Amino acid sequence: MPPVRTLWLSLAVLLATPVLADWEGLLDLRAVSARASPSWLEAGMGKQRWDDRHDGLRLGQAVLVGRTELFDELSGAVVIDAADNRRHGIDLSEAWLAYKPMPSGPWRSRFKLGAFFPALSLEHDGPGWTTTRTLSASAINSWLGEEFRTLGLEYSLSRPGIFVGSPHDFGLTVALFKANDPAGTLLAWRGWAMGDRITGLSETLPLPPLPIYESLRQDARLDNFREMDGRYGYYAGLQYGYAGRLNLSALHYDNRADPTVVQGGQWAWRTRFDHLGLQYRPDADWELLGQVMRGDTNTGPRLVYLDFRAWYALLARRLGEDRLAVRYDHFMTRQDDRLPFDNNDENGHALTLSYSHALARDWQLMAEWLRVFSQRPARAQLGLPVRARDDSLSLALRWHF
């Protein structure tokens, strides 16, 4: 096990002691009917978590979150996640400590150390980085859950307007991290996908059996959270809020990986992107979410290189204790490298419809229909149609505890 990962797992063990005083979780049992290409989780080129051969009764999510307040200014959390299509079933997805010094004015500081998700997703506001408006996440946030984790230190500075009698909120976030050097591999050789699958910190992911692997000696399984070149990556972002109704965010991410490094069958990918986010609540019943991402990733260097873009818009409407949501996604990649036979171009879009119904205080029923259209020339190398339509209908029984 790489030393950096061992450090964070040791932190998790430290937190998972009797000092963890507060526990919560989510159990999501799923009935799925899919008409989809072989799933990428089965080394296929499909865009969804489940396919024709792996639907039926499934475990959607099983998340356990433990929190502790060590003292007034220091807190911590550990997140344990289970998946029925994971080799070892249970894994750790987050483990961190947060230090919030007592403020002397309207500005608030926070230091966060450990393994956690970059503060990007507007959809994952449930326990353990789970979605609440839909079952699946957008293409952007699905990719974040699959290939990204901050293993390092994050600092945030905020000024809530309520402390100065103003409707305006301001925030700044910066982070330094390691062990995300292969991030970009999955996007380049599998492409975009949509689902609610979260990669565990010790987990490896399958890649489709493309001929490019024999040329580059890439391992058939991707080890995402590996430190390969000794460099620090970083991200920096700004946030603005107005009267609790409007939130805007912007962030630049750069893992600063050395694309010439190869280690243990894994290639380092230099992955960079810019991100914009919008959340607007005109009243208590309506909500609009939108995110845009644009970036590039390469290895070799420029042996494999591609630009990528994605965006989505989600509209949610509360109906008493129930909620209806509709989301449209668009995504693409364009290659510009020295391996023309390894065509990683892609175009796609998706439509999601979701409805949630409160059964009781801690129980919820959710239904979702997801259709993903995509065009990817690399499928022809595996004897598959270049164009594909992946459909799924899911019914979830969720228990919050």
C-alpha positions in Angstrom: 0.0 0.0 0.0 1.5 3.4 -1.0 2.8 5.4 2.1 0.5 8.4 1.6 -2.6 6.2 1.5 -1.4 4.4 4.6 -1.2 7.8 6.4 -4.8 8.6 5.7 -6.0 5.1 6.6 -4.1 5.5 9.9 -5.9 8.7 10.5 -9.2 6.9 9.9 -8.3 4.2 12.5 -7.5 7.0 15.0 -10.9 8.6 14.5 -12.8 5.3 14.6 -12.4 5.0 18.3 -14.9 5.6 21.2 -14.3 9.4 20.8 -16.7 9.2 17.8 -19.8 10.3 19.6 -22.2 11.0 16.7 -23.1 8.5 14.0 -25.5 8.8 11.0 -26.0 6.9 7.9 -28.0 6.0 4.8 -29.1 2.5 3.5 -30.4 2.5 0.0 -32.0 -0.6 -1.4 -32.5 -0.5 -5.2 -34.6 -2.2 -7.8 -33.1 -1.5 -11.2 -34.3 -2.3 -14.8 -31.6 -1.4 -17.3 -31.3 -1.5 -21.1 -27.7 -0.5 -21.4 -24.3 -1.3 -22.8 -22.0 -3.4 -20.7 -21.2 -1.3 -17.6 -17.8 0.3 -17.2 -17.7 -1.4 -13.8 -17.6 -4.7 -15.7 -14.8 -3.4 -18.0 -17.3 -2.3 -20.6 -17.9 1.0 -22.3 -21.4 1.6 -20.9 -22.3 5.0 -19.4 -24.2 3.7 -16.3 -23.5 1.8 -13.2 -25.7 -1.1 -14.1 -26.5 -2.9 -17.4 -28.8 -5.7 -18.8 -26.9 -8.4 -17.0 -26.3 -6.7 -13.6 -29.7 -5.1 -12.8 -32.5 -6.4 -10.5 -32.3 -6.0 -6.8 -29.2 -4.1 -5.8 -27.5 -2.3 -3.0 -27.6 1.4 -4.1 -25.8 3.0 -1.1 -24.7 1.9 2.3 -23.0 4.8 4.1 -21.9 5.2 7.8 -20.6 8.5 9.0 -18.9 9.0 12.4 -18.2 12.5 13.7 -16.5 13.7 16.8 -15.9 17.0 18.6 -12.5 16.6 20.2 -12.8 20.0 21.7 -14.5 23.3 20.7 -12.2 24.1 17.8 -11.2 20.6 16.6 -13.6 18.1 15.0 -13.3 15.0 12.8 -15.2 12.6 10.6 -14.8 9.2 9.0 -17.0 7.8 6.2 -17.4 4.1 5.5 -19.0 3.1 2.3 -20.3 -0.2 1.0 -21.0 -1.3 -2.6 -22.2 -4.6 -3.9 -20.0 -4.4 -7.0 -16.8 -3.7 -5.1 -14.2 -6.4 -4.7 -14.0 -6.2 -0.9 -17.5 -4.7 -0.4 -16.6 -2.1 2.3 -14.1 0.7 2.0 -13.2 4.1 3.4 -14.2 7.1 1.3 -13.3 10.0 3.6 -11.4 10.6 6.9 -10.5 14.1 8.1 -9.8 16.5 11.0 -11.0 20.1 10.9 -9.7 23.0 13.0 -11.8 26.1 13.4 -10.1 28.8 15.5 -12.3 31.1 17.5 -13.1 34.2 15.3 -12.3 37.7 16.5 -14.4 39.4 13.8 -16.8 38.6 11.0 -14.3 36.4 9.2 -14.2 32.6 9.8 -11.2 30.3 9.1 -11.1 26.5 8.8 -8.2 24.1 8.3 -9.1 20.6 7.0 -6.6 17.8 7.0 -7.1 14.2 5.6 -8.9 12.6 2.7 -12.1 14.3 1.5 -13.9 15.5 -1.7 -13.0 18.8 -3.2 -15.8 21.3 -2.5 -17.3 21.3 -5.9 -20.5 19.3 -6.1 -23.9 21.0 -5.6 -25.7 17.7 -5.7 -24.0 15.7 -2.9 -25.5 17.3 0.3 -26.6 14.0 1.9 -24.6 12.0 4.5 -21.3 10.6 3.3 -21.3 12.6 0.0 -24.6 11.1 -1.3 -27.1 12.8 -3.6 -30.5 14.0 -2.4 -32.5 15.3 -5.4 -31.7 12.4 -7.8 -30.3 8.9 -7.4 -27.6 9.4 -10.0 -25.2 12.4 -10.1 -24.4 14.5 -13.1 -21.5 13.5 -15.4 -19.3 16.2 -13.7 -20.0 15.0 -10.2 -20.0 11.3 -11.1 -16.4 11.8 -12.4 -15.5 13.6 -9.1 -16.7 10.6 -7.1 -14.8 8.2 -9.3 -11.4 9.7 -9.8 -10.9 12.5 -7.2 -10.1 12.9 -3.6 -8.2 15.6 -1.8 -5.5 13.9 0.3 -3.9 16.9 1.9 -4.7 20.2 3.6 -7.5 22.6 2.7 -7.9 26.2 4.1 -11.2 28.1 3.8 -11.9 31.7 4.8 -15.5 33.0 4.9 -17.5 36.0 5.9 -21.2 35.3 6.5 -23.1 38.5 5.9 -25.4 37.8 8.9 -22.5 38.8 11.2 -22.2 42.3 9.7 -25.9 42.9 8.9 -25.4 42.3 5.2 -27.1 39.9 2.7 -23.8 39.2 1.0 -21.6 36.2 1.9 -18.0 35.8 0.7 -15.6 32.8 0.8 -12.2 31.6 -0.3 -10.8 28.1 -0.5 -7.3 26.8 -1.2 -5.8 23.4 -0.9 -2.6 21.4 -1.4 -2.7 17.7 -1.9 -0.9 14.6 -3.1 -1.8 11.1 -4.3 -4.2 12.0 -7.2 -1.7 11.6 -10.0 -3.6 9.1 -12.2 -6.7 11.2 -12.2 -7.8 11.6 -15.8 -7.1 8.0 -16.9 -10.8 6.9 -16.6 -12.1 10.0 -18.4 -9.6 9.5 -21.3 -10.1 5.8 -21.9 -13.6 5.1 -20.7 -15.1 8.6 -21.1 -17.8 10.3 -19.1 -20.3 8.2 -17.2 -23.3 8.8 -14.8 -24.2 7.2 -11.6 -23.8 7.3 -7.8 -20.7 5.1 -7.4 -18.0 6.4 -5.0 -14.5 5.0 -5.2 -13.1 3.8 -2.0 -9.6 5.0 -0.9 -8.1 1.5 -1.2 -10.1 0.5 -4.3 -9.0 0.0 -7.9 -11.3 0.4 -10.9 -11.5 -1.7 -14.1 -10.6 -0.1 -17.5 -12.1 -1.3 -20.9 -9.7 -3.7 -22.7 -8.5 -1.3 -25.4 -5.4 -2.2 -27.5 -3.7 1.0 -26.3 -2.9 -0.9 -23.0 -0.5 -3.2 -24.7 1.4 -0.3 -26.2 1.6 1.7 -23.0 1.7 -1.3 -20.5 -1.1 0.2 -18.5 -2.5 -2.1 -15.8 -6.0 -3.3 -16.5 -7.2 -1.7 -13.2 -6.8 1.9 -12.3 -5.3 2.8 -8.9 -6.6 6.4 -8.5 -5.1 7.5 -5.2 -1.4 6.9 -5.9 1.4 9.3 -5.3 3.9 9.0 -8.1 6.1 12.1 -8.6 6.4 13.8 -5.3 4.7 17.0 -6.5 1.9 18.8 -4.8 -1.3 19.6 -6.6 -3.6 22.5 -5.7 -7.0 24.0 -6.2 -8.2 27.5 -5.4 -11.8 28.8 -5.4 -14.1 31.7 -4.6 -17.7 31.7 -3.3 -20.4 34.3 -3.2 -23.9 34.1 -1.7 -26.8 36.5 -1.5 -29.5 36.3 1.2 -29.5 32.5 1.3 -31.1 32.4 -2.1 -28.2 32.6 -4.6 -24.8 30.9 -4.4 -22.0 31.3 -7.0 -18.7 29.5 -7.0 -15.6 29.3 -9.2 -12.6 27.0 -8.8 -9.4 26.1 -10.6 -7.9 22.6 -10.1 -4.4 21.4 -11.1 -3.0 18.1 -9.9 0.5 19.1 -11.3 1.3 15.5 -12.1 4.4 14.8 -14.1 3.0 13.0 -17.3 6.4 11.3 -17.9 6.1 9.2 -14.8 5.0 5.5 -15.0 4.9 3.4 -11.8 3.6 -0.1 -11.2 1.5 -0.2 -14.4 0.0 3.3 -13.7 0.6 6.4 -15.7 0.6 9.9 -14.2 -1.8 12.3 -15.9 -1.5 16.1 -15.7 -5.2 17.1 -15.2 -6.4 20.7 -15.0 -9.9 22.2 -15.1 -11.9 25.3 -14.4 -15.3 25.0 -12.7 -18.3 27.3 -12.2 -21.3 26.6 -10.0 -24.7 28.2 -9.6 -27.4 27.4 -7.0 -30.6 29.6 -6.9 -33.6 29.3 -4.7 -36.2 31.9 -5.5 -38.5 30.5 -2.8 -38.8 27.5 -0.5 -40.3 25.3 -3.2 -38.1 25.9 -6.3 -34.4 25.3 -6.8 -32.1 25.6 -9.8 -28.6 24.0 -9.9 -26.0 24.3 -12.6 -22.3 23.4 -13.0 -19.8 23.9 -15.9 -16.4 22.3 -16.2 -13.7 22.8 -18.8 -10.2 21.4 -18.8 -7.5 19.1 -20.2 -5.6 16.0 -19.3 -2.5 14.3 -20.8 0.1 11.6 -20.3 3.2 10.8 -22.1 3.6 13.8 -22.3 1.0 14.5 -25.0 1.2 10.9 -26.0 -2.5 10.9 -25.0 -4.0 14.4 -24.7 -7.6 15.6 -24.6 -9.7 18.6 -23.9 -12.9 18.0 -22.0 -16.1 19.9 -21.3 -19.3 19.2 -19.4 -22.3 21.1 -18.0 -25.7 20.3 -16.5 -28.8 22.1 -15.3 -31.1 20.7 -12.7 -34.5 22.1 -11.7 -36.2 20.8 -8.5 -39.7 21.5 -7.2 -41.0 20.6 -3.7 -44.5 19.3 -3.5 -45.2 19.3 0.2 -42.9 16.5 1.6 -42.2 15.2 -1.9 -39.8 16.5 -4.6 -39.6 16.3 -8.4 -36.4 16.9 -10.2 -35.3 17.1 -13.9 -31.7 17.4 -15.1 -30.1 17.8 -18.5 -26.4 16.9 -19.0 -24.1 17.6 -21.9 -20.5 16.3 -22.1 -17.6 15.9 -24.6 -13.9 15.2 -25.1 -11.6 16.1 -28.0 -8.2 14.5 -28.4 -5.1 16.2 -29.8 -2.2 13.8 -29.4 0.4 11.6 -31.1 -1.7 8.4 -31.1 -4.4 8.9 -33.8 -5.4 5.2 -33.6 -6.3 5.8 -29.9 -9.4 7.9 -30.6 -10.8 9.3 -27.4 -13.2 11.8 -28.9 -16.7 11.7 -27.4 -20.0 13.5 -27.5 -23.0 12.9 -25.3 -26.0 14.1 -23.4 -28.4 12.8 -20.9 -31.8 13.4 -19.4 -32.8 12.5 -15.8 -36.2 12.5 -14.2 -36.5 11.8 -10.4 -39.3 11.8 -7.9 -39.0 11.3 -4.1 -41.8 10.6 -1.6 -41.5 10.7 2.2 -42.9 7.5 3.6 -42.1 8.3 7.3 -39.8 10.3 9.4 -36.6 8.4 8.4 -37.9 6.5 5.3 -38.0 7.7 1.7 -39.0 6.2 -1.7 -37.3 7.5 -4.8 -37.8 6.7 -8.4 -35.5 7.7 -11.3 -35.4 7.4 -15.1 -32.0 8.0 -16.7 -31.3 8.0 -20.4 -27.7 8.6 -21.7 -26.9 9.1 -25.4 -23.2 9.0 -26.4 -21.0 8.7 -29.5 -17.5 7.3 -29.0 -15.4 6.0 -31.9 -13.2 3.9 -29.5 -16.1 1.4 -29.1 -15.4 0.1 -32.6 -12.1 -1.3 -31.4 -14.1 -3.7 -29.2 -16.6 -4.5 -31.9 -19.3 -2.3 -30.4 -21.5 0.3 -32.1 -20.0 3.8 -32.0 -23.3 5.3 -30.9 -25.1 4.0 -27.8 -28.2 4.7 -25.8 -28.2 3.5 -22.1 -31.5 3.5 -20.2 -32.3 2.6 -16.7 -35.4 2.8 -14.4 -34.6 2.7 -10.7 -36.8 2.5 -7.5 -35.0 3.1 -4.2 -36.1 2.6 -0.7 -33.9 4.8 1.5 -33.5 4.7 5.3 -31.8 7.6 7.0 -30.5 6.7 10.5 
